[in-house]
Every structure is written in structure tokens, then in C-alpha cells.
Amino acid sequence: MHWIWRNLIISTLLSIGLFYFIFYSETRLWPGKELWLEFLIVIFLVNVGGAFLYFANRKFNRFIPWNKNITLRFLVETLTGILIFVLLAFVYVYAYVEQIVPVEDNNTFWAEYWDGAVKFGIITVVIIYIFSLVNFSVFSYNQYAFVQIEKLNIERDQLKLQFEALKSQLSPHFLFNALNTISSLLYKDVHISEDYIRKLAKTYQYILETDNHKLVELSEEIEMVKAFFFMQKIKYEDCIDIEINIAPTRDKILIPPLTIQMLVENALKHNDICKGQTLKVEISYEDSKFVVVRNNVIQKPEMTKTGDATVNKLRNRDIFSHKIGLDNIRQRYKYFAKKDIVVIFDNFFTVKLPVIND
């Protein structure tokens, strides 16, 4: 309800100022108590005009919003305000003033009081123009404030997504398995264990260096994936393989950090490895539009021993199990590329990441 009181106060103050100015400019006298009725009528009519203009602007906000066409909206709002108050002025003059104000013989009301009408018209145009200007200024400020708040919300969401991706890679479970692998390698092959430790250090160095980065170069992400896959290769040996078909390019391709690494880790997590098939992960570049990460699907035992309906159910559940990582990647791409990733699930699990150029 605050807008009612605000409009009432503004309209009342404007009507008082307008009444006193027009009366004094025409008579060189200040209006006395005997003009209280005329004074109240002016206040009432100006408030009616203000209410009409307020509701008209609400309609304009729907059909001609400021952000669609500023010039047209400004013009329509100004002309509407002028029309409303000119009509109210005619009502006031013909219905009341002309009946009580004396006019000299052989003269008309408008001929005798034309100067006052012109003054009223000029003041009305100026006031409506200022009103429209203030209205646009308020809109501009609100838009600026909205954009700033939206920007802060996006940055907060970005940091949250980055933190979730970072947290998934710094899990104690991953570190525990890595240390166990190092411990067992030290007694088998010192050189491989040294390489493993270097790859582990490189992986964590990349994670820590990019925790505050919104985007990283694709080449850096690929190097990190190679180091990560080397460590997994020690565990799974010939049961997994990776093929990277991304030729060097002059274009600087960017990617949210840990994106491809999360997809590779999902492939290892959601397939039945070392059961007669090799899990193969392929990373390629498609038509300069997508970075494609694809892996063959090795169904788990519960999916190979059931009917089609159950297989579909389990397959859908397997897709759902990718949800957290894919949602993280999808949301980050929406922020940075204004595009969505493409997910295809059949005999292969394929994720197409839109290219982000510097």
C-alpha cells in the first residue's frame, strides 16, 4: 500500500503548487479562504490523474516494457500523461470554472484566460516529462541492481560448483587408494612407483592451481587427464585404455576445470571393468563445435541376467547415477558458454562439451 500514499502525497503537493502558481500569475493575489472548494477540486482531480497515470504505466510495463523499447515507452508514457491531465483540465474548466468566473461582455472564457491555459499546458508538459524521466531513472537503477544481484548469485553458484568438483577429487577415498597403490608398487617396481608419485603430484597440483579458475585451457586439462589415467592404468592394467584425438590448434580452447577428468572417472566408476572387455575412453574434437568424451558401455552382471524391462530400468538408474557429476558440468557450461552439453546413452556413453573460445 505504500505506493498509494506516495502517489497521494506527490499528487497533492503538485496540485497545491499548480493551483497557487496559476492563480497568482493571473491575479497577482494569493488565493483566500473563499476558494477552498476550488482548491479541493484541483487536489482531487490531480490525484485522479495521478492514479490513472499509475495504472496506465502498469499496463505499459506489460505491453511496452522499458527494456524492450525505451524511446517508444518514454513517448507513450509522456503523451498519455499529457492527455490525461488535459482532459481533466477541460472537465474542471467546463464543468465548474466557466460557470462561476466572470467574463467581460463580448468576450469568451478562453480569450480572456488564454495566458493561464498556456501556462497550465507548459507546466503540465514539464511535470509529465520529469515524471517519465524519473520513472525511467528508477527502472534503470532497478535493472542495474538486479544485474548486480544476479551477477553475485551466478558467481556464488560458480564457486559452489567449483567447490563440489574440487571436493570430489580431493576425497580421502581417492587419496587412500593412491597411497595403497604406491605402497604396493615400492616393492615391485621403483621406477613405476616414482612415475606414479609424480603423476599423483601433478594431478593434485593441477587441482589446487585451478580451484579458483572458472576456465582453463583444454591442453592443460588433457595433460591432467593423462596423469590421472596413468594412475588408473596401474590399477586396471590392460582392462582400460584411452585414446585422445585432439590435434594441436592455434585457437585457444577453454573448458571448466576437472570436466573431462570427471567424465573419465565416471566411466571407470559405472562400468564392469576386467570382465572380458576393455573399457575404452575416447576424447576427440568434433566439427570445431564440441569436445567429445565417449566410452563403451560394459554392462554390470545384474543387467546381463535380466529381461528387457529390468535392463531398461537399470540403465535408467545408471544414467541417474551420473546425475551429480553431469549436473555440475551442465550448470557450469550454462554459465560460461550459455549452451547445454549433449548426453547420448546407447551402446556408448557420449558427452559432447560445447567449445568455449577465448
C-alpha positions in Angstrom: 0.0 0.0 0.0 3.0 2.3 0.2 2.6 3.3 -3.4 -0.9 4.7 -2.7 0.4 7.1 0.0 3.4 8.0 -2.1 1.3 8.9 -5.1 -1.2 10.7 -2.9 1.4 12.9 -1.3 3.2 13.7 -4.6 -0.1 14.5 -6.5 -1.3 16.6 -3.6 1.9 18.7 -3.4 1.9 19.2 -7.2 -1.8 20.2 -7.2 -1.2 22.8 -4.4 1.8 24.2 -6.3 0.0 24.3 -9.6 -3.1 26.0 -8.1 -1.2 28.7 -6.3 1.0 29.4 -9.3 -1.8 29.7 -11.8 -3.9 31.8 -9.5 -1.1 34.2 -8.5 0.2 34.6 -12.1 -3.3 35.6 -13.3 -4.4 37.8 -10.4 -1.2 38.8 -8.6 -3.0 37.8 -5.4 -2.8 34.7 -3.1 -5.9 32.6 -3.0 -8.1 33.2 0.1 -10.3 31.0 2.2 -13.2 31.7 -0.1 -11.6 29.5 -2.7 -11.4 26.4 -0.6 -13.8 24.4 -2.8 -11.9 25.1 -6.0 -8.7 24.2 -4.1 -10.1 20.8 -3.0 -11.5 20.1 -6.5 -8.0 20.7 -8.0 -6.4 18.4 -5.5 -9.0 15.7 -6.2 -8.6 15.9 -10.0 -4.8 15.9 -9.9 -4.9 12.8 -7.6 -7.4 11.2 -10.0 -5.0 12.0 -12.9 -2.0 10.5 -10.9 -4.0 7.3 -10.2 -4.9 7.0 -13.9 -1.3 7.5 -14.9 -0.1 5.0 -12.4 -2.4 2.2 -13.6 -1.6 3.1 -17.2 2.1 2.7 -16.5 1.4 -0.7 -15.0 -0.2 -1.7 -18.3 2.7 -0.3 -20.2 5.1 -2.3 -18.1 3.4 -5.4 -19.5 3.0 -4.4 -23.2 5.7 -1.8 -23.7 8.4 -2.5 -21.0 11.3 -0.2 -20.8 13.8 -2.9 -21.6 12.1 -3.6 -25.0 11.9 -0.1 -26.5 13.0 2.8 -24.3 12.1 5.6 -26.9 8.6 4.3 -27.6 7.8 3.7 -23.9 9.0 7.2 -22.9 7.0 8.8 -25.7 3.8 6.8 -25.0 4.1 7.4 -21.2 4.6 11.2 -21.7 1.8 11.6 -24.2 -0.6 9.6 -22.1 0.1 11.7 -19.0 -0.4 14.9 -21.0 -3.7 13.6 -22.5 -5.0 12.6 -19.0 -4.3 16.0 -17.4 -5.5 18.0 -20.4 -8.8 16.1 -20.3 -9.1 16.7 -16.6 -8.4 20.4 -17.1 -11.2 20.6 -19.6 -13.6 18.9 -17.3 -12.6 21.3 -14.5 -13.0 24.4 -16.7 -16.3 23.5 -18.5 -18.0 21.8 -15.5 -17.1 24.3 -12.8 -14.8 27.3 -13.5 -16.6 28.6 -16.6 -19.8 28.7 -14.6 -18.5 30.9 -11.8 -15.7 33.0 -13.2 -16.9 36.3 -14.7 -16.1 37.2 -18.3 -16.3 40.6 -19.9 -19.0 41.4 -22.4 -18.4 40.3 -26.0 -15.6 38.0 -24.9 -15.1 34.3 -24.2 -13.6 32.5 -21.3 -10.7 31.1 -23.3 -9.9 34.5 -24.9 -9.8 36.2 -21.5 -7.9 33.4 -19.7 -5.7 32.1 -22.6 -2.5 33.0 -20.9 -3.4 30.9 -17.8 -4.3 28.0 -20.1 -0.9 28.2 -21.9 0.9 28.4 -18.5 -1.0 25.3 -17.3 -0.2 23.4 -20.5 3.5 24.2 -20.3 3.7 23.3 -16.6 1.8 20.0 -17.3 4.1 19.0 -20.1 7.2 19.8 -18.0 5.9 17.9 -15.0 4.9 14.8 -17.1 8.2 14.9 -18.8 10.1 15.0 -15.4 7.8 12.2 -14.2 8.6 10.0 -17.1 12.3 10.8 -16.7 12.2 9.8 -13.0 10.3 6.7 -13.9 12.9 5.7 -16.4 15.7 6.5 -13.9 14.1 4.3 -11.3 13.8 1.5 -13.9 17.4 1.9 -14.8 18.5 1.8 -11.2 16.4 -1.3 -10.5 17.8 -3.0 -13.6 21.4 -2.2 -12.5 20.7 -3.5 -9.0 19.1 -6.7 -10.5 22.0 -7.3 -12.8 24.5 -6.9 -9.9 22.5 -9.2 -7.7 22.2 -11.7 -10.5 25.9 -11.5 -11.1 26.7 -12.2 -7.4 24.3 -15.1 -7.5 26.0 -16.6 -10.5 29.4 -16.1 -9.0 28.2 -17.8 -5.8 26.8 -20.7 -7.8 30.0 -21.0 -9.8 32.1 -21.1 -6.6 29.8 -23.8 -5.2 30.1 -25.9 -8.4 33.9 -25.4 -8.4 34.0 -26.5 -4.8 31.9 -29.6 -5.4 34.2 -30.6 -8.3 37.2 -30.0 -6.2 35.8 -31.8 -3.2 35.1 -34.9 -5.3 38.7 -35.0 -6.5 40.2 -34.4 -3.0 38.2 -37.2 -1.4 40.0 -39.2 1.3 39.0 -42.4 -0.5 40.9 -41.4 -3.6 44.0 -40.5 -1.6 43.8 -43.7 0.4 43.7 -45.8 -2.7 46.6 -43.9 -4.2 48.8 -44.3 -1.1 48.0 -48.0 -1.0 49.0 -48.4 -4.7 52.2 -46.5 -4.0 52.9 -48.8 -1.1 52.5 -51.9 -3.1 54.5 -50.6 -6.1 57.5 -49.7 -4.0 58.2 -53.4 -3.6 57.6 -54.3 -7.2 59.0 -51.6 -9.4 60.7 -48.5 -8.1 60.7 -46.7 -11.4 56.9 -47.1 -11.9 56.2 -46.1 -8.3 58.3 -42.9 -8.9 56.3 -42.2 -12.0 53.1 -42.8 -10.1 54.1 -40.4 -7.4 54.9 -37.8 -10.0 51.6 -38.2 -11.7 49.8 -38.0 -8.4 51.6 -34.8 -7.5 50.9 -33.4 -11.0 47.2 -34.3 -10.5 46.9 -32.6 -7.1 49.0 -29.6 -8.3 46.5 -29.1 -11.2 43.5 -29.4 -8.8 44.9 -26.9 -6.3 46.1 -24.4 -9.0 42.7 -24.3 -10.8 40.4 -24.3 -7.8 39.7 -20.6 -8.3 39.7 -20.7 -12.1 36.4 -20.6 -14.0 38.0 -21.8 -17.2 41.3 -23.5 -18.1 42.9 -24.4 -21.4 41.9 -27.7 -22.9 45.5 -28.7 -23.3 46.1 -28.3 -19.5 43.0 -30.4 -18.8 44.2 -33.1 -21.2 47.6 -33.3 -19.5 45.9 -33.7 -16.2 43.6 -36.5 -17.6 46.7 -38.3 -18.9 48.3 -38.2 -15.5 45.1 -39.4 -13.8 44.6 -42.2 -16.4 48.2 -43.3 -15.9 47.4 -43.9 -12.2 44.2 -45.8 -13.1 46.2 -47.9 -15.6 48.4 -49.2 -12.8 45.3 -50.5 -11.1 43.3 -51.9 -14.0 46.3 -52.7 -16.4 45.1 -53.8 -19.8 41.4 -53.6 -18.9 41.2 -49.9 -19.7 42.6 -47.8 -22.5 42.3 -44.1 -23.5 42.6 -42.6 -27.0 43.0 -38.8 -27.4 42.4 -37.4 -30.9 42.7 -33.7 -30.4 45.2 -32.2 -32.8 47.1 -29.0 -31.8 45.3 -25.8 -32.8 46.0 -22.1 -32.8 42.7 -21.5 -31.3 42.7 -21.2 -27.5 40.0 -23.7 -26.4 38.8 -23.3 -22.8 37.0 -25.7 -20.6 35.8 -25.7 -16.9 38.5 -27.4 -14.8 38.1 -31.1 -14.0 35.3 -31.5 -16.6 36.9 -34.2 -18.7 38.5 -35.8 -15.6 35.1 -36.2 -14.0 33.7 -37.9 -17.2 36.7 -40.3 -17.3 36.2 -41.1 -13.6 32.5 -41.7 -14.2 33.4 -44.2 -17.0 35.6 -46.1 -14.6 33.0 -46.0 -11.8 29.9 -47.1 -13.8 31.2 -49.9 -15.9 32.1 -53.5 -15.1 35.9 -53.4 -15.8 38.0 -56.5 -16.4 35.1 -58.8 -17.4 36.3 -59.9 -20.8 36.2 -56.4 -22.4 38.4 -53.4 -22.4 36.9 -50.1 -21.3 38.0 -47.6 -23.9 37.7 -43.9 -23.4 37.9 -41.7 -26.4 38.4 -37.9 -26.3 38.0 -36.1 -29.7 37.2 -32.8 -31.3 34.1 -32.7 -33.4 33.5 -30.1 -36.2 35.2 -27.3 -34.1 32.0 -27.2 -32.0 32.3 -29.9 -29.4 34.9 -31.7 -27.3 33.5 -35.2 -27.2 34.2 -37.7 -24.4 32.9 -41.2 -25.2 33.3 -44.7 -23.6 31.9 -48.1 -24.5 29.4 -49.5 -22.0 30.3 -52.7 -20.2 27.1 -53.8 -18.6 27.3 -55.0 -15.0 26.2 -58.6 -14.2 22.7 -57.6 -12.9 22.0 -56.0 -16.3 23.0 -59.0 -18.4 20.9 -61.6 -16.4 17.5 -59.8 -16.5 14.8 -59.1 -19.0 14.5 -56.1 -21.2 12.2 -54.2 -18.8 14.7 -54.6 -16.0 17.6 -53.8 -18.2 15.9 -50.5 -19.2 15.2 -49.8 -15.5 18.8 -50.5 -14.5 20.1 -48.5 -17.4 18.0 -45.5 -16.3 19.3 -46.0 -12.8 22.8 -46.0 -14.2 22.1 -42.7 -16.0 20.8 -41.3 -12.8 24.0 -42.3 -11.0 25.8 -40.0 -13.4 23.5 -37.1 -12.4 25.6 -35.3 -9.8 28.7 -35.1 -12.0 26.7 -34.3 -15.2 24.6 -31.7 -13.4 27.8 -30.0 -12.2 29.3 -29.9 -15.7 25.9 -28.9 -17.3 25.4 -25.9 -15.0 29.0 -24.7 -15.4 28.6 -24.8 -19.2 25.4 -22.9 -19.0 27.1 -20.1 -17.0 30.2 -19.9 -19.3 29.0 -20.9 -22.8 25.3 -20.2 -22.5 24.9 -23.7 -24.0 24.0 -27.1 -22.8 26.1 -30.3 -23.0 24.8 -33.1 -25.1 24.4 -36.6 -23.5 23.8 -39.7 -25.5 23.4 -43.1 -23.9 23.2 -46.3 -26.1 26.0 -48.8 -26.6 28.3 -46.0 -25.9 28.1 -43.2 -23.3 28.8 -40.0 -25.0 29.1 -36.4 -23.7 29.6 -33.5 -26.0 31.0 -30.4 -24.4 30.5 -27.1 -26.4 33.7 -25.4 -27.4 34.4 -22.2 -25.5 36.9 -20.0 -27.3 39.0 -17.3 -25.7 
